[in-house]
Amino acid sequence: MNNTDMSQTLQAAPKVLLDDAGELPLVSAPELLPIRDQVLGGKGLSREDGQTLFKTPHVVKLGALAAWVARQKHGKSVYYVINGHINYSNFCTLSCAFCSFYRRKGKDRRAGGYEMNLDEVMQHAGDIAAGGATEIHSVGGLHPDFPFSYYTGMLSGIKQRHPRVGLKFFTAIEIYHIATIAGLSPRETLIALKEAGLDSLPGGGAEVLDDGLRKKICAGKETSAEYLDLHRTAHQAGIKSNATLLYGHLETTEMRVDHLLQLRALQDETHGFLAFIPLSYHPENNVLKVEHGPSGFDEVRTYAASRLLLDNFPHVKAYWIMLSIPVAQVTLAYGASDFDGTVLQEKIYHMAGAQTPQALTVKDLRRLIEETGGTPVERDHLYRRIERGGGGPLDWKVAGDG
């Protein structure tokens, strides 16, 4: 449904029920009425509107409006993917204050540093693909020693063995790191990685797009402009991506709003983002002096505000690994339309203290979605619908766009 159709629907049927989403959002909170009218009129929200989203006490009403927007885009469909993660190494040349994952090779007294050779990566990829996965997600630290051929060999080796599986690899800072190793520009690096098998970017590493804060929490990483420019370049090269926000630490609500508006502006320019993923900060096992992560109240508010501000993003993803499964379910009533996937094994956020399972089965995912009133829809890395036959895990095909 386009923006004009949204307005016509409101005028024609102001009291029509939208299944489990409730009535069309006849919001009674005075500060939300102008925002509701903007949303239903198809107009993008302003910075001031964004501040209201993060400050209003009427979070349930905010969620109803965000859920209504998600329903206009996707009906009752909630997407999930059969996927697996490969975190190929946690050795890193940086020491980000918020990060519990990294280890400094040869310089870190903490245990837990590791690296995978290409044979090990291929074994993990084979195990993931054998389970019927349509997507492999891979990120790692900025390894001090791996050559350019490691990254191209990882992609080409997996793609040769499993040509149908989408490869969603590398954050923006990893691309810049690989470009430095290769002696290539970021654009040339993206093209070389795409030729080797790269299909999309996961979007991690955005943290908060405020350079003053970045100096405190992730000194040495790319600037806000560089993060955006890397994704702009990827989109121009035909590589789709996601985008993220790490929230619940030292950032202000003003920083959150500015972050979202910068992403919205780039999406208006390139139309290359598939999903936005709010990432809930975990304070354990790092040096950033934050006593606790965001509350559940803040988490659902952030999802609703993201859905409303990012009107040009197709999806907001509930990343259950970081949220917890119950909170992830609740975000489906606050604007999320994707429940991520099976995952199989994840190290980054579990090393930061996440207590969620390492994996979910397809049966689990579908049940969790159905419990919220949603209709589970399996997708691939590009949000194309997947149909499965009765011939085992590898009997699947792409059926259409989601």
The 8 nearest C-alpha neighbors of each residue, nearest first, counted from 0:
[[1, 4, 71, 72, 5, 2, 3, 73],
 [2, 0, 4, 3, 5, 41, 71, 72],
 [1, 3, 41, 5, 4, 40, 6, 0],
 [4, 2, 6, 5, 1, 7, 41, 40],
 [3, 5, 7, 1, 2, 6, 0, 8],
 [6, 4, 2, 8, 3, 7, 39, 9],
 [5, 7, 9, 3, 8, 4, 40, 39],
 [6, 8, 4, 10, 9, 5, 11, 3],
 [9, 7, 5, 11, 6, 10, 12, 4],
 [8, 10, 13, 6, 7, 12, 11, 5],
 [11, 9, 7, 8, 12, 13, 6, 5],
 [10, 12, 8, 9, 7, 13, 6, 14],
 [11, 13, 15, 9, 14, 10, 8, 7],
 [12, 14, 9, 15, 10, 11, 23, 8],
 [15, 13, 12, 22, 23, 16, 9, 25],
 [16, 14, 12, 13, 22, 17, 23, 21],
 [17, 15, 22, 21, 18, 14, 23, 20],
 [18, 16, 20, 21, 22, 19, 15, 23],
 [17, 19, 20, 16, 21, 22, 75, 372],
 [18, 20, 21, 17, 372, 16, 371, 373],
 [19, 21, 17, 18, 66, 67, 22, 63],
 [22, 20, 17, 19, 16, 18, 23, 63],
 [23, 21, 16, 17, 24, 15, 14, 20],
 [22, 24, 25, 14, 13, 15, 16, 21],
 [23, 25, 64, 26, 22, 63, 67, 35],
 [26, 24, 23, 27, 22, 35, 13, 32],
 [25, 27, 24, 28, 32, 60, 31, 35],
 [26, 28, 29, 25, 32, 31, 60, 30],
 [27, 29, 31, 30, 26, 32, 57, 60],
 [30, 28, 32, 31, 27, 33, 26, 34],
 [29, 31, 28, 32, 33, 51, 55, 34],
 [32, 30, 34, 28, 29, 33, 35, 26],
 [31, 33, 35, 34, 29, 30, 26, 36],
 [34, 32, 36, 35, 31, 37, 30, 29],
 [35, 33, 37, 31, 36, 32, 38, 48],
 [34, 36, 32, 38, 33, 37, 31, 39],
 [35, 37, 33, 39, 34, 38, 40, 32],
 [36, 38, 34, 40, 42, 35, 39, 33],
 [39, 37, 35, 41, 40, 36, 42, 34],
 [38, 40, 36, 41, 6, 37, 5, 35],
 [39, 41, 37, 38, 6, 42, 36, 2],
 [40, 42, 2, 38, 39, 37, 43, 3],
 [43, 41, 37, 40, 38, 44, 39, 2],
 [44, 42, 45, 41, 310, 37, 308, 38],
 [43, 45, 48, 308, 42, 37, 49, 46],
 [46, 44, 48, 47, 49, 43, 308, 260],
 [45, 47, 49, 48, 50, 256, 44, 257],
 [48, 46, 50, 45, 49, 51, 44, 52],
 [49, 47, 45, 51, 46, 50, 44, 52],
 [50, 48, 46, 52, 47, 51, 256, 45],
 [49, 51, 47, 53, 52, 48, 54, 46],
 [50, 52, 54, 48, 49, 53, 55, 47],
 [53, 51, 49, 50, 54, 304, 55, 48],
 [52, 54, 50, 51, 55, 252, 49, 300],
 [55, 53, 51, 52, 50, 56, 252, 57],
 [54, 56, 57, 51, 52, 53, 58, 30],
 [55, 57, 58, 54, 53, 59, 52, 61],
 [58, 56, 55, 60, 59, 61, 28, 31],
 [57, 59, 61, 60, 56, 62, 300, 55],
 [58, 60, 62, 61, 57, 63, 333, 300],
 [61, 59, 63, 62, 58, 57, 26, 64],
 [60, 62, 58, 64, 59, 63, 57, 65],
 [61, 63, 333, 59, 65, 60, 303, 64],
 [62, 64, 60, 66, 61, 65, 67, 24],
 [63, 65, 67, 61, 62, 24, 66, 68],
 [64, 66, 334, 62, 68, 303, 67, 63],
 [67, 65, 334, 69, 63, 333, 68, 64],
 [66, 68, 70, 64, 65, 69, 63, 71],
 [69, 67, 65, 71, 66, 70, 64, 72],
 [70, 68, 66, 72, 334, 67, 71, 73],
 [69, 71, 74, 67, 73, 72, 68, 66],
 [72, 70, 68, 69, 73, 74, 0, 67],
 [71, 73, 69, 70, 74, 0, 68, 313],
 [74, 72, 70, 76, 71, 69, 75, 336],
 [73, 75, 70, 76, 71, 72, 69, 77],
 [74, 76, 373, 374, 70, 73, 77, 372],
 [77, 75, 374, 74, 73, 373, 375, 376],
 [78, 76, 336, 375, 337, 374, 373, 376],
 [77, 79, 337, 376, 377, 375, 338, 378],
 [78, 80, 377, 339, 340, 338, 378, 337],
 [81, 79, 340, 378, 377, 82, 379, 339],
 [82, 80, 132, 341, 340, 133, 134, 131],
 [83, 81, 134, 132, 342, 135, 341, 80],
 [82, 84, 342, 343, 135, 127, 136, 344],
 [85, 83, 136, 137, 342, 344, 345, 135],
 [84, 86, 137, 87, 136, 83, 138, 123],
 [87, 85, 139, 138, 137, 88, 84, 346],
 [86, 88, 115, 139, 85, 114, 138, 120],
 [89, 87, 114, 139, 113, 90, 86, 140],
 [88, 90, 140, 101, 139, 102, 113, 91],
 [91, 89, 102, 142, 140, 103, 104, 88],
 [90, 92, 141, 140, 142, 93, 103, 101],
 [91, 93, 141, 143, 103, 142, 94, 90],
 [94, 92, 91, 95, 219, 141, 220, 103],
 [95, 93, 96, 92, 101, 91, 217, 98],
 [96, 94, 217, 98, 97, 216, 93, 218],
 [95, 97, 216, 287, 286, 98, 217, 94],
 [96, 98, 287, 95, 285, 216, 286, 99],
 [99, 97, 95, 100, 96, 285, 101, 351],
 [98, 100, 351, 285, 284, 350, 101, 97],
 [101, 99, 347, 98, 350, 89, 351, 102],
 [102, 100, 89, 90, 91, 99, 98, 140],
 [101, 103, 90, 112, 89, 107, 91, 104],
 [104, 102, 107, 106, 90, 91, 105, 92],
 [103, 105, 106, 90, 102, 107, 91, 112],
 [104, 106, 107, 103, 108, 102, 90, 112],
 [107, 105, 103, 104, 108, 102, 109, 90],
 [106, 108, 103, 109, 102, 105, 104, 110],
 [107, 109, 110, 106, 105, 103, 102, 104],
 [110, 108, 107, 111, 102, 112, 103, 106],
 [111, 109, 112, 108, 107, 102, 113, 103],
 [110, 112, 113, 109, 102, 89, 100, 101],
 [111, 113, 102, 110, 89, 90, 114, 104],
 [114, 112, 88, 89, 111, 90, 115, 87],
 [115, 113, 88, 87, 116, 89, 90, 112],
 [116, 114, 87, 119, 88, 120, 117, 113],
 [115, 117, 119, 118, 120, 114, 87, 149],
 [116, 118, 120, 119, 121, 153, 115, 149],
 [117, 119, 121, 120, 116, 122, 115, 123],
 [120, 118, 122, 117, 116, 121, 115, 123],
 [119, 121, 117, 123, 122, 118, 124, 115],
 [122, 120, 124, 118, 119, 123, 125, 117],
 [123, 121, 119, 125, 120, 124, 118, 126],
 [122, 124, 126, 120, 125, 121, 119, 127],
 [125, 123, 121, 127, 126, 122, 128, 120],
 [124, 126, 122, 128, 123, 127, 129, 121],
 [125, 127, 123, 129, 124, 128, 122, 130],
 [128, 126, 124, 125, 130, 129, 83, 132],
 [127, 129, 132, 125, 130, 131, 126, 124],
 [130, 128, 126, 131, 127, 125, 392, 393],
 [131, 129, 128, 127, 392, 132, 126, 393],
 [130, 132, 392, 393, 128, 129, 133, 81],
 [133, 131, 81, 82, 128, 134, 130, 127],
 [132, 134, 164, 379, 165, 81, 82, 131],
 [135, 133, 165, 82, 164, 132, 380, 166],
 [134, 136, 83, 166, 82, 84, 167, 165],
 [135, 137, 84, 167, 168, 83, 85, 166],
 [138, 136, 168, 85, 86, 84, 169, 167],
 [139, 137, 169, 86, 168, 170, 87, 85],
 [138, 140, 86, 88, 87, 89, 141, 137],
 [139, 141, 91, 89, 90, 142, 88, 101],
 [142, 140, 91, 92, 173, 143, 176, 90],
 [141, 143, 91, 90, 140, 144, 145, 92],
 [142, 144, 92, 145, 141, 91, 90, 104],
 [145, 143, 142, 146, 141, 180, 90, 104],
 [144, 146, 142, 149, 143, 147, 148, 150],
 [147, 145, 148, 149, 144, 180, 150, 181],
 [146, 148, 149, 181, 150, 180, 177, 151],
 [147, 149, 151, 146, 150, 152, 145, 153],
 [150, 148, 152, 147, 146, 151, 153, 145],
 [151, 149, 153, 152, 148, 147, 154, 146],
 [150, 152, 148, 154, 153, 195, 149, 192],
 [153, 151, 149, 155, 150, 154, 148, 156],
 [152, 154, 150, 156, 151, 155, 149, 117],
 [155, 153, 196, 151, 157, 152, 156, 195],
 [156, 154, 195, 158, 152, 196, 157, 153],
 [157, 155, 159, 153, 154, 158, 152, 160],
 [156, 158, 160, 154, 159, 155, 161, 153],
 [159, 157, 162, 155, 161, 160, 156, 196],
 [160, 158, 156, 157, 162, 161, 155, 154],
 [159, 161, 157, 158, 162, 156, 125, 155],
 [162, 160, 158, 163, 159, 164, 157, 128],
 [163, 161, 158, 159, 164, 160, 157, 165],
 [164, 162, 161, 165, 133, 158, 134, 396],
 [163, 165, 133, 134, 162, 161, 166, 132],
 [164, 166, 134, 380, 198, 133, 135, 167],
 [167, 165, 198, 135, 197, 168, 134, 164],
 [168, 166, 199, 136, 200, 201, 198, 135],
 [167, 169, 137, 200, 136, 166, 138, 201],
 [170, 168, 138, 173, 200, 137, 174, 171],
 [169, 171, 173, 203, 172, 202, 204, 201],
 [170, 172, 174, 173, 226, 229, 175, 169],
 [173, 171, 175, 174, 170, 176, 221, 220],
 [172, 174, 176, 170, 171, 175, 169, 177],
 [173, 175, 177, 171, 172, 176, 178, 170],
 [174, 176, 178, 172, 173, 177, 185, 179],
 [177, 175, 173, 179, 174, 178, 172, 180],
 [176, 178, 174, 180, 179, 175, 173, 181],
 [179, 177, 175, 181, 183, 176, 180, 188],
 [180, 178, 182, 176, 177, 181, 175, 183],
 [179, 181, 177, 178, 182, 147, 176, 146],
 [180, 182, 178, 183, 179, 147, 177, 188],
 [183, 181, 179, 180, 178, 184, 177, 188],
 [184, 182, 178, 181, 187, 188, 185, 179],
 [183, 185, 187, 186, 178, 188, 182, 179],
 [184, 186, 188, 187, 178, 189, 175, 183],
 [187, 185, 189, 188, 184, 232, 190, 233],
 [188, 186, 184, 190, 189, 185, 183, 191],
 [187, 189, 185, 191, 186, 190, 178, 183],
 [188, 190, 192, 186, 191, 187, 193, 185],
 [189, 191, 193, 187, 188, 192, 194, 186],
 [192, 190, 188, 194, 193, 189, 187, 195],
 [193, 191, 195, 189, 194, 190, 197, 151],
 [192, 194, 197, 190, 196, 195, 191, 189],
 [193, 195, 191, 192, 196, 190, 197, 155],
 [196, 194, 155, 192, 193, 151, 154, 197],
 [195, 197, 154, 193, 155, 194, 158, 198],
 [198, 196, 193, 166, 192, 199, 195, 154],
 [197, 199, 166, 167, 165, 196, 238, 193],
 [200, 198, 167, 239, 238, 240, 197, 166],
 [199, 201, 240, 167, 168, 202, 169, 241],
 [202, 200, 241, 203, 167, 240, 168, 170],
 [203, 201, 242, 241, 200, 170, 243, 240],
 [204, 202, 170, 205, 243, 201, 242, 171],
 [203, 205, 206, 170, 202, 171, 172, 243],
 [204, 206, 203, 243, 207, 244, 208, 226],
 [205, 207, 245, 244, 204, 208, 243, 203],
 [208, 206, 209, 205, 244, 245, 258, 213],
 [209, 207, 223, 258, 210, 205, 206, 213],
 [208, 210, 212, 207, 211, 213, 223, 254],
 [209, 211, 213, 212, 222, 223, 214, 208],
 [212, 210, 213, 214, 209, 215, 208, 216],
 [211, 213, 215, 214, 210, 209, 216, 250],
 [212, 214, 210, 217, 216, 215, 211, 218],
 [215, 213, 218, 212, 211, 217, 216, 210],
 [214, 216, 212, 213, 217, 218, 211, 96],
 [215, 217, 96, 213, 97, 214, 95, 218],
 [218, 216, 95, 213, 214, 220, 96, 215],
 [219, 217, 214, 220, 213, 215, 216, 95],
 [220, 218, 217, 221, 93, 214, 95, 94],
 [221, 219, 218, 217, 172, 222, 93, 213],
 [220, 222, 225, 172, 226, 219, 223, 171],
 [223, 221, 225, 224, 210, 226, 220, 213],
 [222, 224, 208, 226, 225, 210, 209, 227],
 [225, 223, 227, 222, 226, 228, 221, 208],
 [224, 226, 228, 222, 227, 223, 221, 229],
 [227, 225, 223, 229, 224, 228, 171, 221],
 [226, 228, 224, 230, 225, 229, 231, 223],
 [227, 229, 231, 225, 230, 226, 224, 232],
 [230, 228, 232, 226, 231, 227, 225, 233],
 [231, 229, 233, 227, 232, 228, 234, 226],
 [230, 232, 228, 234, 229, 233, 227, 235],
 [231, 233, 235, 229, 230, 234, 228, 186],
 [234, 232, 230, 236, 238, 235, 231, 229],
 [233, 235, 238, 237, 271, 231, 236, 232],
 [234, 236, 232, 233, 237, 231, 269, 238],
 [237, 235, 233, 234, 238, 232, 190, 189],
 [236, 238, 234, 235, 239, 233, 271, 232],
 [239, 237, 234, 233, 199, 236, 198, 240],
 [238, 240, 199, 271, 234, 272, 237, 200],
 [241, 239, 200, 272, 199, 201, 202, 273],
 [240, 242, 202, 274, 272, 201, 273, 275],
 [243, 241, 202, 275, 276, 203, 274, 240],
 [242, 244, 276, 277, 275, 203, 205, 202],
 [243, 245, 277, 206, 278, 207, 205, 246],
 [246, 244, 206, 278, 279, 280, 207, 277],
 [247, 245, 279, 280, 248, 244, 278, 250],
 [246, 248, 293, 292, 280, 279, 249, 250],
 [249, 247, 250, 246, 289, 280, 292, 293],
 [250, 248, 251, 247, 289, 212, 246, 216],
 [249, 251, 248, 254, 252, 246, 247, 255],
 [252, 250, 254, 253, 255, 249, 248, 256],
 [251, 253, 255, 254, 256, 53, 250, 50],
 [254, 252, 256, 251, 255, 257, 50, 250],
 [253, 255, 257, 251, 252, 256, 258, 250],
 [256, 254, 252, 258, 253, 257, 259, 251],
 [255, 257, 259, 253, 258, 254, 49, 260],
 [256, 258, 260, 254, 259, 255, 261, 253],
 [259, 257, 255, 208, 261, 256, 260, 254],
 [260, 258, 262, 256, 257, 261, 263, 255],
 [259, 261, 263, 257, 262, 258, 264, 256],
 [262, 260, 264, 258, 263, 259, 257, 265],
 [263, 261, 259, 265, 260, 264, 266, 258],
 [262, 264, 260, 266, 261, 265, 309, 259],
 [265, 263, 267, 261, 266, 262, 260, 268],
 [266, 264, 268, 262, 267, 263, 269, 261],
 [265, 267, 270, 263, 269, 268, 264, 262],
 [268, 266, 264, 265, 269, 270, 263, 311],
 [267, 269, 265, 266, 270, 264, 231, 271],
 [268, 270, 266, 271, 267, 265, 234, 231],
 [271, 269, 266, 267, 272, 268, 265, 234],
 [272, 270, 239, 234, 269, 266, 240, 273],
 [273, 271, 240, 241, 274, 270, 239, 266],
 [272, 274, 241, 313, 240, 314, 312, 271],
 [275, 273, 314, 241, 315, 272, 313, 312],
 [274, 276, 315, 242, 243, 241, 316, 314],
 [275, 277, 243, 316, 315, 278, 242, 274],
 [278, 276, 244, 243, 245, 279, 275, 302],
 [279, 277, 245, 244, 276, 246, 280, 243],
 [278, 280, 246, 321, 245, 322, 247, 277],
 [279, 281, 292, 247, 246, 245, 278, 282],
 [280, 282, 292, 283, 351, 352, 279, 353],
 [283, 281, 291, 292, 289, 280, 285, 284],
 [282, 284, 351, 352, 281, 285, 99, 350],
 [285, 283, 99, 351, 282, 286, 352, 350],
 [286, 284, 99, 97, 287, 98, 283, 96],
 [287, 285, 96, 288, 97, 284, 98, 99],
 [288, 286, 96, 97, 285, 289, 216, 282],
 [289, 287, 286, 290, 282, 285, 248, 96],
 [288, 290, 291, 287, 248, 282, 292, 249],
 [291, 289, 288, 282, 292, 248, 283, 287],
 [292, 290, 289, 282, 293, 281, 248, 247],
 [291, 293, 247, 280, 281, 282, 248, 294],
 [294, 292, 247, 297, 298, 295, 279, 291],
 [295, 293, 297, 296, 298, 292, 247, 291],
 [294, 296, 298, 297, 299, 293, 326, 322],
 [295, 297, 294, 298, 299, 300, 293, 58],
 [298, 296, 300, 294, 295, 299, 293, 301],
 [297, 299, 295, 301, 300, 296, 294, 302],
 [298, 300, 302, 301, 296, 297, 330, 333],
 [301, 299, 297, 303, 302, 298, 304, 58],
 [302, 300, 304, 298, 299, 303, 305, 297],
 [303, 301, 299, 305, 300, 304, 333, 306],
 [302, 304, 333, 300, 65, 306, 62, 334],
 [303, 305, 301, 307, 306, 302, 52, 308],
 [306, 304, 302, 308, 303, 307, 309, 301],
 [305, 307, 303, 309, 334, 304, 308, 65],
 [308, 306, 304, 305, 309, 310, 65, 303],
 [307, 309, 305, 310, 306, 44, 304, 49],
 [310, 308, 311, 306, 312, 307, 305, 263],
 [309, 311, 308, 312, 307, 306, 43, 263],
 [312, 310, 309, 313, 263, 266, 267, 270],
 [313, 311, 309, 314, 310, 274, 273, 272],
 [314, 312, 273, 274, 311, 315, 72, 310],
 [315, 313, 274, 312, 336, 316, 275, 273],
 [316, 314, 335, 275, 274, 336, 276, 306],
 [315, 317, 337, 276, 335, 318, 338, 275],
 [318, 316, 338, 327, 319, 337, 335, 339],
 [317, 319, 320, 316, 339, 321, 322, 338],
 [318, 320, 322, 327, 324, 323, 321, 317],
 [319, 321, 318, 355, 322, 323, 353, 356],
 [322, 320, 319, 323, 279, 318, 353, 278],
 [321, 323, 319, 327, 326, 320, 318, 279],
 [324, 322, 319, 326, 325, 355, 321, 327],
 [323, 325, 327, 319, 326, 328, 322, 355],
 [326, 324, 328, 327, 323, 329, 322, 319],
 [327, 325, 329, 328, 323, 324, 322, 330],
 [328, 326, 324, 330, 319, 317, 325, 329],
 [327, 329, 325, 326, 330, 331, 324, 371],
 [328, 330, 326, 331, 327, 332, 325, 333],
 [331, 329, 333, 332, 327, 328, 299, 335],
 [330, 332, 335, 329, 333, 328, 334, 336],
 [333, 331, 330, 66, 329, 334, 62, 335],
 [334, 332, 62, 330, 303, 66, 331, 65],
 [333, 335, 66, 65, 69, 303, 306, 331],
 [334, 336, 331, 315, 316, 330, 337, 317],
 [337, 335, 77, 314, 315, 316, 331, 78],
 [336, 338, 78, 316, 77, 339, 335, 317],
 [339, 337, 317, 79, 316, 78, 340, 318],
 [340, 338, 79, 337, 318, 80, 317, 316],
 [341, 339, 80, 79, 81, 342, 82, 338],
 [340, 342, 359, 81, 358, 82, 343, 360],
 [341, 343, 83, 82, 358, 340, 344, 84],
 [344, 342, 358, 83, 341, 357, 84, 345],
 [345, 343, 357, 342, 84, 358, 83, 346],
 [346, 344, 84, 357, 347, 342, 349, 343],
 [345, 347, 349, 348, 350, 344, 86, 100],
 [348, 346, 100, 350, 349, 345, 351, 99],
 [349, 347, 351, 350, 353, 346, 352, 321],
 [348, 350, 353, 352, 351, 346, 347, 354],
 [349, 351, 348, 352, 347, 100, 99, 346],
 [352, 350, 348, 99, 349, 283, 284, 281],
 [351, 353, 349, 350, 283, 354, 281, 348],
 [352, 354, 349, 348, 355, 351, 321, 281],
 [355, 353, 352, 356, 349, 323, 320, 321],
 [354, 356, 353, 320, 323, 357, 324, 321],
 [357, 355, 358, 354, 359, 320, 353, 344],
 [358, 356, 344, 343, 345, 355, 342, 359],
 [359, 357, 343, 342, 356, 341, 344, 360],
 [360, 358, 341, 363, 364, 361, 342, 343],
 [359, 361, 363, 362, 341, 364, 358, 340],
 [360, 362, 364, 363, 365, 359, 341, 81],
 [361, 363, 360, 365, 364, 366, 359, 367],
 [364, 362, 360, 366, 361, 365, 359, 367],
 [365, 363, 361, 367, 366, 362, 368, 360],
 [364, 366, 368, 362, 367, 363, 375, 369],
 [365, 367, 369, 363, 368, 364, 370, 362],
 [368, 366, 364, 370, 365, 369, 363, 328],
 [369, 367, 365, 370, 366, 373, 371, 375],
 [368, 370, 373, 366, 372, 371, 367, 365],
 [369, 371, 367, 368, 372, 366, 373, 328],
 [372, 370, 369, 368, 373, 328, 367, 331],
 [373, 371, 369, 370, 19, 374, 368, 75],
 [372, 374, 75, 369, 368, 371, 77, 76],
 [373, 375, 76, 75, 77, 369, 376, 368],
 [376, 374, 77, 365, 78, 76, 368, 373],
 [377, 375, 78, 77, 76, 79, 378, 374],
 [376, 378, 79, 385, 80, 78, 384, 375],
 [379, 377, 384, 382, 383, 385, 80, 79],
 [378, 380, 382, 381, 383, 133, 80, 134],
 [379, 381, 382, 134, 165, 378, 133, 167],
 [382, 380, 379, 383, 273, 378, 239, 199],
 [383, 381, 378, 401, 379, 380, 400, 384],
 [382, 384, 400, 399, 401, 378, 379, 381],
 [383, 385, 378, 399, 398, 400, 401, 377],
 [386, 384, 397, 378, 398, 377, 396, 383],
 [385, 387, 396, 395, 398, 397, 384, 388],
 [388, 386, 395, 394, 396, 385, 389, 392],
 [387, 389, 394, 390, 395, 386, 391, 396],
 [388, 390, 391, 394, 387, 392, 395, 393],
 [389, 391, 394, 388, 392, 393, 387, 395],
 [390, 392, 394, 393, 389, 388, 131, 387],
 [393, 391, 131, 394, 130, 129, 390, 395],
 [392, 394, 131, 391, 395, 129, 390, 130],
 [393, 395, 390, 388, 391, 392, 387, 389],
 [396, 394, 387, 386, 393, 388, 385, 397],
 [395, 397, 386, 385, 398, 387, 394, 388],
 [396, 398, 385, 384, 399, 386, 383, 395],
 [397, 399, 384, 385, 386, 396, 383, 400],
 [400, 398, 384, 383, 397, 401, 385, 382],
 [399, 401, 383, 384, 382, 398, 381, 378],
 [400, 383, 382, 384, 399, 378, 73, 78]]
